[in-house]
Amino acid sequence: KETPFVFAPPLFKDLDYAMQVNADGSVAQLTLKMGRKWRSDGTPGPLKIKRLNTGAGELRIDAKYGGVTVAEVQADLGAHGVTVETTVETRAYQSSPKVSILGNGFNNSGAPGANTLRWGNSLRGRGVNYTIVSAEKNQLVLELAPGSKWRANPANLPGPLTLLAVNSGAGPIPVGATEAKKGRQIATIYADPKIVTNASTTALYRTLSHELWLVGEGFVSGSTSIKLRARATASGATTPLRALVDYVLVAFNSTHARIWVQDGKAWAPEPDSVLEVTELDTGAGPFPGISDDAPLAVATVKADAEQASATTITRTLTTQTLYETPAKKSLLIEGDKLCDTGKVVTPADVAVVFEPAVAQASTFTVDSVKASKMTLSLKKNAKWPVGALKVVSIQCAAKADPVVFAGGEGVAVANVLPNPTVEAHEDLTLYAHHSRRLVIRGAGFSVEGTTLTFDPPPAEGTTPYKVVECLEDFIALELTDAAARDDAAAPVAPEDDARASWIPAALLPAKDAAAGVPLKVVAIDTGAGEVAFAGAAAITVATVVDEPEGDICDDSCEWANDGVCDDGTQPFMLDDDAFRGSSSGSYGRWGGHRPYDDDLGGFRYDDDDDIYGYADEYGYGFYFDRGYDDYGSGWMRTWDARADDDAASLAACPLGTDCTDCQPR
């Protein structure tokens, strides 16, 4: 299928145009690269093919050796110069009232329908889904129609709102890489969030309850925040609670977020209060509908349960963190007048009841008992249950009555984390510099922060990689743009390689070496202290080799770092099939080539009267634009995964120039 042409004026394959040849070799489709021209001299006139080479050398095309005219290139009209800026940083909710498009060359005549738009999803203009309410040369302002959404399917969000083409009077002009049917991301759309937890069914003790689970929709791990306040029922006085000082919120997925009150803090200054959310922000700013003037009540706050005795326990959930099997770390129960019976208390006689239930005889022993502190240790081969560990009652002697805490609900004294494990992957090969991403799989990782220690360690004073994603079963690391030094003033030795590398440059094997250098995890800390894998227990997660001569891997392409692999090395993926990592941000949010249609997976057109869309029963099919793509073979042809290879999109970037996005997930 390799068919190089010699054009006059000169055009070069992969520089000026991309080419596809059909299966039987009868048709070659050429697609102009973004920013290039069909006539390299920039003037109107004939475009000719003078010679072609199908594999046996260049064959001269006749017409008395001047070549054959294959097209008459005309001058661009003024409206052909429309451009659109990529504005990934613009964030909006599904139902945000307005979205702006920045660019140049828009039609500002004020005439109805002066600008029509084509989208990567099923948006339609002229009041169907939105109306263009303002049109300037460098900006369009779109207003959402009542009941419509910018992106329909919340399961695929956060995700891009992609504009494919603009018609400002001279026909539809693609605004992205035409060879890849790629548009411009004009916003990142977040799902409309909602909290269904309410005060009528949720009650908290003022200081003894340790957590509140918010149940709802549209939460985003890593970017969700709220503002809380306590409102006294009798007086109406409100007291704001401070994030990270009074409480900590962690969104675990799109439907569940946990709020922990900090040790020593309370849900409200006084009992008989209501806990209210006054702001909810999942990443696109405060969501309308929840505010100081329109708060959402999520819980009632009641007085702490009265104790039958003077014995109290201090909540230490956020200050005492243990693994299931902690190494040389005891469990402490702190409080006041613990087993203060006036008699000698033998630790072996003390019985502690936990929630979740723990069998004392086979799990732990009570080592010491004092008025303010009780020390417990785990027995061999036993484990603490994962989660918030609450003391429900303490019995200080066999014949004494147990002291029950928080009305039987218990007081949280520790946060127990699962033992972290790391999977070995000796067969995974990393290029020292060009492999931008390393995914480490395992179990028990903490979304709130996990630290890994490697052997060999980074060069002294440098931080060559960073954690960009952490879920319970995998951690994604990415190389930084350069081997950033912790001390910017520190000198760099001339022999040091300034590029970021998984291992120090001095340890790299020769380019032709048969074996690489194993990269090993020797310790991990998910929040309860370091777990070491010393000596032979160290876990190899990759083998690092040097790049072969001539290998290219950078982010020099215009479309690099947009969350989509554009160099053709990863398969095109329809919206609902695309890989989903966390919804937190950079890595894995919308991996693959996603998402073009929330409903059907195909391209959709605006409501220009001259534009017709014909789809097959599955909604993928082909679409036609009169006067632009009469045969369905132009840039708006969508790729159906069921079709043959000739229907596949061409790559927007040369091989190796979209390095970060094209790393294996």
C-alpha positions as CSV (number, residue, x, y, z in Angstrom):
1,K,0.0,0.0,0.0
2,E,3.0,2.3,-0.1
3,T,2.4,4.8,-2.9
4,P,4.7,7.9,-2.8
5,F,3.7,10.6,-5.3
6,V,5.9,13.4,-6.7
7,F,3.8,16.6,-6.8
8,A,4.3,19.9,-8.5
9,P,4.5,22.2,-6.5
10,P,6.2,19.7,-4.1
11,L,4.2,18.0,-1.4
12,F,5.7,15.5,1.0
13,K,4.0,12.5,2.6
14,D,3.7,12.7,6.4
15,L,4.8,16.3,6.4
16,D,2.2,17.9,4.2
17,Y,-0.4,15.2,3.9
18,A,-1.3,11.7,5.3
19,M,-2.2,8.9,2.9
20,Q,-4.4,5.8,3.0
21,V,-4.6,3.3,0.2
22,N,-7.6,1.0,0.0
23,A,-7.3,-2.8,0.1
24,D,-7.1,-3.4,-3.6
25,G,-4.8,-0.5,-4.4
26,S,-7.4,1.4,-6.6
27,V,-7.8,4.5,-4.4
28,A,-5.3,6.6,-2.5
29,Q,-6.9,9.1,-0.1
30,L,-4.8,12.1,0.8
31,T,-5.6,14.2,3.8
32,L,-4.0,17.6,4.4
33,K,-2.0,17.9,7.6
34,M,-3.0,20.6,10.1
35,G,-1.4,23.9,9.1
36,R,-0.2,22.8,5.7
37,K,-1.3,23.9,2.2
38,W,-2.3,21.9,-1.0
39,R,0.1,24.2,-2.9
40,S,3.3,24.7,-1.0
41,D,3.9,28.0,-2.8
42,G,0.7,29.4,-1.3
43,T,-0.8,30.5,-4.6
44,P,-3.9,29.3,-6.4
45,G,-3.4,27.0,-9.4
46,P,-3.2,23.4,-10.5
47,L,-1.9,20.6,-8.3
48,K,-0.1,18.0,-10.5
49,I,1.3,14.5,-10.0
50,K,4.5,14.2,-12.0
51,R,5.7,10.7,-10.9
52,L,4.6,7.9,-8.7
53,N,6.3,4.9,-7.1
54,T,4.4,1.8,-6.2
55,G,7.5,-0.2,-5.3
56,A,9.5,-0.6,-8.5
57,G,10.9,2.8,-8.8
58,E,9.5,6.2,-10.0
59,L,7.2,6.1,-12.9
60,R,6.8,9.3,-14.9
61,I,3.2,10.4,-15.5
62,D,2.7,11.6,-19.0
63,A,0.9,14.8,-20.2
64,K,4.2,15.4,-22.1
65,Y,6.1,15.0,-18.8
66,G,4.4,17.9,-17.1
67,G,2.3,15.6,-15.0
68,V,-1.4,15.2,-14.6
69,T,-3.6,17.8,-12.9
70,V,-5.4,16.2,-10.0
71,A,-6.9,19.3,-8.5
72,E,-7.4,23.0,-9.0
73,V,-6.4,24.8,-5.8
74,Q,-8.3,27.9,-5.1
75,A,-7.5,30.8,-2.8
76,D,-8.9,30.5,0.8
77,L,-11.9,32.7,1.4
78,G,-11.8,34.9,4.5
79,A,-14.0,32.6,6.5
80,H,-11.6,29.7,5.7
81,G,-9.2,31.2,8.3
82,V,-11.4,30.4,11.3
83,T,-9.4,28.9,14.2
84,V,-10.3,27.6,17.6
85,E,-8.1,27.5,20.7
86,T,-7.8,24.4,22.9
87,T,-9.0,25.3,26.4
88,V,-8.7,22.2,28.5
89,E,-8.5,24.3,31.6
90,T,-12.0,25.6,31.1
91,R,-14.3,23.5,33.3
92,A,-18.0,23.4,33.3
93,Y,-20.8,21.1,34.7
94,Q,-23.2,19.3,32.4
95,S,-25.9,21.9,33.0
96,S,-23.7,25.0,33.3
97,P,-25.6,27.8,31.6
98,K,-22.9,29.1,29.3
99,V,-19.7,27.9,27.6
100,S,-17.4,30.1,25.6
101,I,-15.3,29.2,22.5
102,L,-12.1,31.2,22.0
103,G,-10.5,31.5,18.6
104,N,-10.3,33.8,15.6
105,G,-12.3,34.4,12.4
106,F,-15.8,33.9,13.7
107,N,-18.6,35.6,11.8
108,N,-19.7,38.6,13.9
109,S,-22.3,40.0,11.4
110,G,-25.2,39.2,13.8
111,A,-27.1,37.3,11.1
112,P,-29.0,34.3,12.3
113,G,-27.0,31.1,11.7
114,A,-23.9,33.0,10.9
115,N,-21.8,30.5,12.8
116,T,-22.7,26.8,12.9
117,L,-20.8,24.2,14.8
118,R,-20.1,20.5,14.5
119,W,-19.4,18.6,17.7
120,G,-17.9,15.3,18.8
121,N,-21.2,14.4,20.5
122,S,-24.9,14.9,19.7
123,L,-25.1,18.7,20.5
124,R,-27.4,20.7,18.2
125,G,-27.6,24.4,18.0
126,R,-30.4,27.0,17.3
127,G,-32.2,26.4,20.5
128,V,-32.3,22.6,20.3
129,N,-29.5,22.1,22.8
130,Y,-27.9,25.5,22.8
131,T,-28.0,29.0,21.2
132,I,-25.1,31.2,20.2
133,V,-26.0,34.3,22.2
134,S,-22.8,36.3,21.4
135,A,-20.5,36.2,18.4
136,E,-17.3,38.2,18.2
137,K,-14.3,37.8,15.9
138,N,-12.4,36.0,18.7
139,Q,-15.2,34.5,20.8
140,L,-18.5,32.7,20.7
141,V,-20.7,32.4,23.8
142,L,-23.1,29.5,23.9
143,E,-26.1,29.3,26.2
144,L,-27.5,25.9,27.1
145,A,-31.2,25.2,26.4
146,P,-33.4,24.3,29.3
147,G,-33.3,20.5,29.9
148,S,-30.2,20.0,27.8
149,K,-26.7,19.1,28.9
150,W,-23.3,19.7,27.3
151,R,-22.4,16.0,27.7
152,A,-25.2,13.6,28.3
153,N,-23.6,10.5,29.9
154,P,-22.2,11.2,33.5
155,A,-20.5,7.8,33.5
156,N,-17.9,9.1,31.0
157,L,-17.2,12.3,32.9
158,P,-15.1,14.3,33.6
159,G,-14.4,14.4,29.9
160,P,-13.7,16.7,27.0
161,L,-16.3,18.8,25.1
162,T,-14.9,18.5,21.6
163,L,-15.6,20.9,18.7
164,L,-14.9,19.4,15.3
165,A,-15.7,22.1,12.8
166,V,-16.9,25.7,12.4
167,N,-18.9,27.1,9.5
168,S,-18.7,30.9,9.5
169,G,-19.9,31.3,6.0
170,A,-17.5,29.4,3.8
171,G,-18.5,25.9,4.6
172,P,-17.4,23.7,7.5
173,I,-13.8,24.3,8.5
174,P,-12.2,21.5,10.6
175,V,-10.5,23.0,13.7
176,G,-8.4,19.9,14.6
177,A,-6.1,17.5,12.8
178,T,-8.1,16.6,9.8
179,E,-6.1,13.5,9.1
180,A,-7.2,12.1,12.5
181,K,-10.8,13.4,12.5
182,K,-9.7,15.2,15.7
183,G,-11.2,18.4,17.0
184,R,-10.4,21.0,19.7
185,Q,-11.3,20.5,23.3
186,I,-13.1,23.7,24.3
187,A,-13.9,22.6,27.8
188,T,-13.7,19.8,30.3
189,I,-17.2,18.8,31.4
190,Y,-18.0,17.4,34.9
191,A,-21.1,15.5,35.9
192,D,-23.7,17.5,37.7
193,P,-23.1,16.5,41.4
194,K,-25.9,15.6,43.8
195,I,-25.9,14.7,47.5
196,V,-28.8,12.4,48.6
197,T,-27.7,12.0,52.2
198,N,-30.1,14.0,54.4
199,A,-30.6,15.1,58.0
200,S,-33.9,13.3,58.4
201,T,-32.2,9.9,58.3
202,T,-28.6,10.6,59.5
203,A,-27.6,11.4,63.1
204,L,-24.2,12.0,64.6
205,Y,-23.0,12.2,68.2
206,R,-21.4,15.6,68.7
207,T,-17.8,14.3,69.5
208,L,-18.1,10.5,69.6
209,S,-19.2,9.9,66.0
210,H,-16.1,9.8,63.8
211,E,-17.4,9.8,60.3
212,L,-20.2,10.8,57.9
213,W,-20.6,9.1,54.5
214,L,-22.0,11.3,51.8
215,V,-24.0,9.4,49.2
216,G,-24.8,11.0,45.9
217,E,-23.7,11.3,42.3
218,G,-20.9,13.0,40.3
219,F,-18.2,13.0,43.0
220,V,-14.6,13.1,41.6
221,S,-11.7,11.6,43.5
222,G,-9.0,14.1,44.2
223,S,-10.9,17.2,43.2
224,T,-14.1,17.1,45.3
225,S,-14.5,19.6,48.2
226,I,-17.3,20.9,50.4
227,K,-17.9,23.6,52.9
228,L,-19.7,22.6,56.1
229,R,-21.3,24.5,58.9
230,A,-23.3,23.7,62.1
231,R,-26.5,25.4,62.7
232,A,-28.0,25.4,66.2
233,T,-31.6,24.5,66.1
234,A,-32.7,26.7,69.0
235,S,-30.9,29.9,68.2
236,G,-30.2,29.5,64.5
237,A,-26.6,30.5,65.1
238,T,-24.2,29.0,62.5
239,T,-20.5,27.9,63.0
240,P,-18.4,27.1,59.9
241,L,-16.2,24.0,60.1
242,R,-12.8,24.3,58.5
243,A,-11.5,21.8,56.0
244,L,-8.4,19.9,57.1
245,V,-8.6,21.5,60.5
246,D,-12.0,20.3,61.7
247,Y,-12.7,17.6,59.1
248,V,-11.2,15.7,56.2
249,L,-13.1,14.7,53.1
250,V,-12.1,11.9,50.7
251,A,-14.2,11.0,47.6
252,F,-13.7,7.3,46.9
253,N,-15.8,7.1,43.7
254,S,-18.6,9.0,41.9
255,T,-21.2,8.0,44.5
256,H,-19.5,7.9,47.9
257,A,-17.4,10.4,49.8
258,R,-16.3,10.1,53.5
259,I,-16.0,12.9,56.0
260,W,-13.9,12.3,59.1
261,V,-14.0,14.7,62.0
262,Q,-10.5,15.4,63.3
263,D,-9.5,14.0,66.6
264,G,-10.2,16.6,69.4
265,K,-12.8,18.3,67.2
266,A,-16.6,18.2,67.2
267,W,-19.4,18.2,64.5
268,A,-21.0,21.2,66.2
269,P,-20.3,23.5,69.2
270,E,-23.5,22.4,70.9
271,P,-25.9,19.5,70.6
272,D,-29.2,19.7,68.9
273,S,-27.7,21.2,65.8
274,V,-27.9,20.5,62.1
275,L,-24.9,19.9,59.9
276,E,-25.2,21.7,56.6
277,V,-23.3,21.7,53.3
278,T,-23.0,25.2,52.0
279,E,-20.8,24.5,49.0
280,L,-20.1,21.5,46.7
281,D,-17.3,21.6,44.2
282,T,-16.2,18.5,42.3
283,G,-13.7,20.3,40.1
284,A,-15.7,22.8,38.0
285,G,-16.3,25.4,40.7
286,P,-19.1,25.7,43.2
287,F,-22.2,23.9,41.9
288,P,-25.3,26.1,41.7
289,G,-28.1,25.3,44.1
290,I,-26.1,24.8,47.2
291,S,-24.9,27.9,49.0
292,D,-25.0,29.9,52.3
293,D,-28.5,31.0,51.4
294,A,-29.6,27.6,50.2
295,P,-27.7,25.0,52.4
296,L,-28.2,21.2,52.2
297,A,-28.8,19.6,55.6
298,V,-27.0,16.3,55.7
299,A,-27.1,15.2,59.4
300,T,-28.5,16.1,62.8
301,V,-26.0,16.5,65.6
302,K,-27.1,15.2,69.0
303,A,-25.5,15.1,72.5
304,D,-22.9,12.5,73.2
305,A,-24.3,9.3,74.8
306,E,-24.2,9.6,78.6
307,Q,-21.8,7.1,80.3
308,A,-23.0,5.1,83.3
309,S,-19.6,5.5,84.8
310,A,-16.9,8.2,84.8
311,T,-14.8,6.2,82.3
312,T,-14.3,7.9,78.9
313,I,-12.4,7.1,75.8
314,T,-10.7,9.6,73.6
315,R,-11.4,9.4,69.8
316,T,-8.0,8.8,68.1
317,L,-9.1,7.7,64.6
318,T,-7.1,10.2,62.7
319,T,-4.0,10.1,64.8
320,Q,-3.6,6.3,65.2
321,T,-3.1,4.4,62.0
322,L,-2.1,0.7,61.9
323,Y,-1.7,-2.0,59.3
324,E,-3.6,-5.2,59.7
325,T,-0.4,-6.8,61.0
326,P,1.7,-3.9,62.3
327,A,5.4,-4.4,62.9
328,K,6.3,-3.7,66.5
329,K,3.4,-1.3,67.0
330,S,0.9,-1.6,69.7
331,L,-2.7,-0.4,69.8
332,L,-3.3,2.3,72.3
333,I,-6.7,3.1,73.9
334,E,-6.6,6.5,75.6
335,G,-9.1,8.1,77.9
336,D,-9.9,9.0,81.4
337,K,-10.4,6.7,84.5
338,L,-9.9,3.5,82.5
339,C,-10.5,0.6,84.8
340,D,-10.3,3.1,87.7
341,T,-12.1,0.8,90.2
342,G,-9.9,1.5,93.2
343,K,-8.6,-2.1,93.0
344,V,-5.6,-3.7,91.4
345,V,-6.5,-4.5,87.8
346,T,-4.7,-7.4,86.1
347,P,-4.3,-6.9,82.3
348,A,-5.2,-10.5,81.7
349,D,-8.6,-10.0,83.3
350,V,-9.6,-7.0,81.1
351,A,-12.0,-7.7,78.2
352,V,-12.3,-5.3,75.3
353,V,-15.1,-5.5,72.8
354,F,-14.5,-3.9,69.3
355,E,-16.6,-3.1,66.3
356,P,-15.9,-4.8,63.9
357,A,-16.0,-7.8,66.1
358,V,-12.5,-9.1,67.2
359,A,-12.0,-12.4,69.0
360,Q,-9.8,-11.4,71.9
361,A,-8.6,-14.9,72.8
362,S,-7.1,-15.5,69.3
363,T,-6.3,-11.9,68.2
364,F,-4.8,-9.7,70.9
365,T,-3.7,-9.4,74.5
366,V,-4.0,-6.5,76.9
367,D,-0.4,-5.7,77.9
368,S,-0.9,-2.9,80.4
369,V,-3.7,-0.8,82.0
370,K,-3.4,2.7,83.4
371,A,-5.9,5.3,84.2
372,S,-5.3,7.2,81.0
373,K,-4.0,4.5,78.7
374,M,-4.4,0.9,77.8
375,T,-1.9,-1.0,75.6
376,L,-2.9,-4.0,73.4
377,S,-0.7,-6.1,71.2
378,L,-1.5,-8.4,68.3
379,K,-1.0,-12.1,68.6
380,K,1.1,-14.0,66.1
381,N,-0.6,-14.7,62.7
382,A,-3.6,-12.5,63.8
383,K,-4.9,-9.4,62.0
384,W,-6.8,-6.3,63.0
385,P,-9.9,-5.8,60.9
386,V,-9.5,-3.2,58.2
387,G,-11.3,0.1,58.6
388,A,-12.3,2.3,61.6
389,L,-11.7,0.2,64.8
390,K,-14.2,1.2,67.5
391,V,-14.2,0.3,71.2
392,V,-17.7,-0.7,72.2
393,S,-17.1,-1.7,75.8
394,I,-14.4,-2.5,78.4
395,Q,-14.8,-4.9,81.2
396,C,-12.1,-4.6,83.9
397,A,-12.8,-7.8,85.8
398,A,-14.6,-11.0,85.3
399,K,-17.4,-10.1,87.7
400,A,-17.6,-6.4,86.9
401,D,-20.1,-4.8,84.6
402,P,-18.7,-3.7,81.2
403,V,-18.6,0.0,80.5
404,V,-20.4,0.7,77.2
405,F,-19.4,3.7,75.1
406,A,-21.4,5.9,72.8
407,G,-24.6,4.1,73.5
408,G,-23.2,0.9,72.1
409,E,-22.0,2.4,68.8
410,G,-18.4,2.6,70.1
411,V,-15.6,5.2,69.9
412,A,-13.2,5.0,67.0
413,V,-9.6,4.6,68.3
414,A,-7.7,3.5,65.2
415,N,-7.7,3.5,61.4
416,V,-6.6,0.1,60.2
417,L,-5.2,-0.1,56.7
418,P,-4.8,-3.3,54.6
419,N,-1.3,-4.7,54.4
420,P,0.1,-3.3,51.1
421,T,1.4,-5.7,48.6
422,V,3.2,-5.1,45.3
423,E,3.1,-7.4,42.2
424,A,6.4,-8.3,40.6
425,H,6.8,-7.7,36.8
426,E,10.4,-8.7,35.9
427,D,9.3,-9.0,32.2
428,L,8.2,-5.3,31.9
429,T,10.8,-3.4,30.0
430,L,11.2,0.4,30.5
431,Y,13.3,2.7,28.4
432,A,15.3,4.8,30.8
433,H,14.1,8.1,29.3
434,H,11.4,7.4,26.7
435,S,9.1,5.3,28.8
436,R,7.2,8.1,30.5
437,R,4.9,6.1,32.6
438,L,5.2,3.1,35.0
439,V,2.2,1.5,36.5
440,I,2.7,-0.5,39.6
441,R,0.0,-3.0,40.6
442,G,-0.8,-4.5,43.9
443,A,-3.2,-4.2,46.8
444,G,-3.8,-2.0,49.8
445,F,-2.6,1.2,48.3
446,S,-4.0,4.4,49.8
447,V,-5.8,7.0,47.7
448,E,-4.9,9.5,50.4
449,G,-1.2,9.0,49.8
450,T,1.3,6.2,49.2
451,T,5.1,6.4,49.2
452,L,7.4,4.0,47.4
453,T,11.1,3.5,47.9
454,F,13.1,2.1,44.9
455,D,16.4,0.5,44.3
456,P,18.4,1.9,42.6
457,P,17.3,5.2,44.1
458,P,17.1,8.4,42.1
459,A,20.3,10.4,41.7
460,E,21.1,12.4,44.8
461,G,19.1,15.6,45.0
462,T,16.7,14.8,42.1
463,T,13.0,13.9,41.9
464,P,12.8,12.4,38.4
465,Y,9.3,11.0,38.7
466,K,6.0,11.7,40.4
467,V,2.8,9.9,41.4
468,V,0.0,11.0,39.1
469,E,-2.6,8.4,40.0
470,C,-3.2,6.2,43.0
471,L,-6.0,3.8,43.5
472,E,-6.3,0.8,45.8
473,D,-4.8,-1.6,43.3
474,F,-2.4,0.5,41.2
475,I,-0.1,3.4,41.3
476,A,0.9,5.4,38.2
477,L,4.2,7.2,38.1
478,E,5.4,9.5,35.4
479,L,8.8,11.0,34.6
480,T,9.0,14.7,35.1
481,D,10.0,16.9,32.1
482,A,13.6,16.9,33.4
483,A,15.5,15.5,36.3
484,A,14.3,18.3,38.6
485,R,16.7,19.0,41.5
486,D,15.4,19.3,45.0
487,D,18.0,22.1,45.4
488,A,17.8,24.4,42.4
489,A,21.2,25.9,43.2
490,A,23.0,22.5,43.3
491,P,25.5,22.1,40.6
492,V,25.0,19.5,37.9
493,A,28.0,17.4,37.0
494,P,28.8,17.5,33.3
495,E,28.5,13.8,32.9
496,D,25.0,13.8,34.4
497,D,22.2,13.3,31.8
498,A,19.8,16.2,32.2
499,R,16.8,14.2,31.0
500,A,14.7,12.5,33.6
501,S,15.4,8.8,34.0
502,W,14.0,5.9,36.0
503,I,17.5,5.1,37.2
504,P,20.7,7.3,37.4
505,A,22.4,7.6,34.1
506,A,25.6,6.2,35.5
507,L,23.9,2.9,36.1
508,L,22.4,2.5,32.6
509,P,23.6,-0.5,30.7
510,A,25.1,-0.2,27.3
511,K,22.6,0.3,24.4
512,D,23.4,-3.2,23.1
513,A,23.5,-4.9,26.5
514,A,21.5,-8.1,26.6
515,A,20.1,-7.4,30.1
516,G,18.8,-4.3,31.7
517,V,18.8,-3.0,35.3
518,P,16.0,-4.3,37.6
519,L,14.0,-1.5,39.2
520,K,12.9,-2.8,42.6
521,V,10.5,-1.6,45.3
522,V,12.2,-2.0,48.6
523,A,9.7,-0.2,50.8
524,I,6.1,1.1,50.8
525,D,4.2,3.3,53.2
526,T,0.5,3.8,52.7
527,G,0.0,5.8,55.9
528,A,0.7,3.5,58.8
529,G,4.5,3.4,58.6
530,E,7.0,1.8,56.2
531,V,6.8,-1.8,55.1
532,A,10.2,-2.9,54.0
533,F,11.0,-5.6,51.4
534,A,14.7,-6.0,52.3
535,G,17.3,-8.1,50.5
536,A,15.8,-11.0,48.5
537,A,12.3,-9.8,49.4
538,A,12.7,-6.7,47.2
539,I,10.1,-6.7,44.4
540,T,11.2,-6.1,40.8
541,V,8.5,-4.0,39.0
542,A,10.4,-3.3,35.7
543,T,13.7,-3.8,33.9
544,V,15.3,-0.6,32.7
545,V,17.2,-0.5,29.4
546,D,18.7,2.4,27.4
547,E,17.0,3.6,24.3
548,P,18.2,2.3,21.0
549,E,19.9,4.7,18.6
550,G,17.5,6.8,16.6
551,D,14.5,6.1,18.9
552,I,12.1,9.1,19.2
553,C,9.9,9.7,22.2
554,D,8.9,13.3,23.0
555,D,5.8,15.4,23.3
556,S,6.6,17.7,20.4
557,C,3.3,17.1,18.6
558,E,0.6,19.9,18.8
559,W,-1.8,17.3,20.1
560,A,0.5,15.8,22.8
561,N,-0.6,15.7,26.5
562,D,-4.3,15.9,25.8
563,G,-5.2,12.5,27.2
564,V,-5.5,10.8,23.8
565,C,-2.8,8.8,22.0
566,D,-2.5,10.4,18.6
567,D,0.5,8.7,17.0
568,G,-1.5,5.6,15.8
569,T,0.1,3.1,18.2
570,Q,-3.1,2.6,20.3
571,P,-6.4,1.5,18.8
572,F,-9.3,3.9,18.3
573,M,-11.8,3.4,21.0
574,L,-15.5,4.4,21.1
575,D,-16.8,6.4,24.0
576,D,-18.2,3.6,26.1
577,D,-15.4,1.2,25.4
578,A,-12.5,3.5,26.3
579,F,-10.3,2.7,29.3
580,R,-11.3,4.5,32.5
581,G,-8.8,5.1,35.2
582,S,-9.7,7.4,38.1
583,S,-11.7,10.5,37.5
584,S,-9.2,12.7,39.3
585,G,-7.2,14.3,36.7
586,S,-4.3,13.7,34.4
587,Y,-3.7,10.0,33.9
588,G,-6.5,7.6,33.0
589,R,-9.4,10.1,33.0
590,W,-10.3,9.6,29.4
591,G,-7.7,7.2,28.0
592,G,-8.0,5.9,24.5
593,H,-9.6,7.9,21.7
594,R,-12.6,9.1,23.5
595,P,-15.4,10.3,23.7
596,Y,-17.2,11.5,20.6
597,D,-20.8,10.7,21.2
598,D,-22.4,10.0,24.6
599,D,-25.3,8.2,23.1
600,L,-24.3,6.4,19.9
601,G,-20.6,6.6,19.6
602,G,-20.6,8.5,16.2
603,F,-20.1,12.0,15.0
604,R,-23.1,14.3,15.0
605,Y,-23.8,17.4,13.0
606,D,-25.2,20.8,13.9
607,D,-28.6,21.8,12.5
608,D,-27.3,23.6,9.4
609,D,-30.1,23.1,6.8
610,D,-27.4,22.1,4.2
611,I,-26.1,19.4,6.4
612,Y,-27.5,15.9,6.5
613,G,-26.5,13.0,8.6
614,Y,-27.2,9.4,7.6
615,A,-26.3,6.7,10.1
616,D,-26.8,3.0,10.1
617,E,-29.0,1.4,12.7
618,Y,-26.2,1.5,15.2
619,G,-25.5,5.2,14.9
620,Y,-21.9,4.8,13.7
621,G,-22.2,4.8,10.0
622,F,-21.1,7.6,7.6
623,Y,-22.2,11.2,7.4
624,F,-22.4,13.5,4.4
625,D,-22.1,17.2,3.8
626,R,-23.4,18.5,0.4
627,G,-20.7,20.2,-1.5
628,Y,-18.0,19.1,0.9
629,D,-18.0,15.3,1.2
630,D,-20.3,14.0,-1.5
631,Y,-19.0,10.5,-1.2
632,G,-18.6,10.1,2.6
633,S,-14.9,9.8,2.3
634,G,-13.8,13.1,3.7
635,W,-12.5,14.1,7.2
636,M,-15.9,13.6,8.8
637,R,-16.1,9.9,8.1
638,T,-16.2,8.0,11.4
639,W,-14.4,4.9,12.0
640,D,-16.5,1.8,12.7
641,A,-14.5,-0.8,14.5
642,R,-16.4,-3.4,12.5
643,A,-15.2,-2.1,9.2
644,D,-11.9,-2.9,7.4
645,D,-8.6,-1.2,8.1
646,D,-9.1,1.4,5.3
647,A,-11.8,3.1,7.4
648,A,-9.5,3.7,10.3
649,S,-8.5,7.3,11.3
650,L,-5.0,8.4,10.4
651,A,-2.6,9.5,13.1
652,A,-2.6,13.2,14.0
653,C,1.0,13.0,15.3
654,P,4.2,11.4,13.8
655,L,5.3,8.3,15.5
656,G,7.0,9.0,18.8
657,T,5.9,12.7,19.2
658,D,2.9,12.0,21.5
659,C,5.1,10.0,23.9
660,T,3.3,10.6,27.2
661,D,-0.3,9.9,26.0
662,C,0.8,6.8,24.1
663,Q,2.5,5.0,27.0
664,P,0.8,1.7,28.0
665,R,-2.0,2.1,30.5
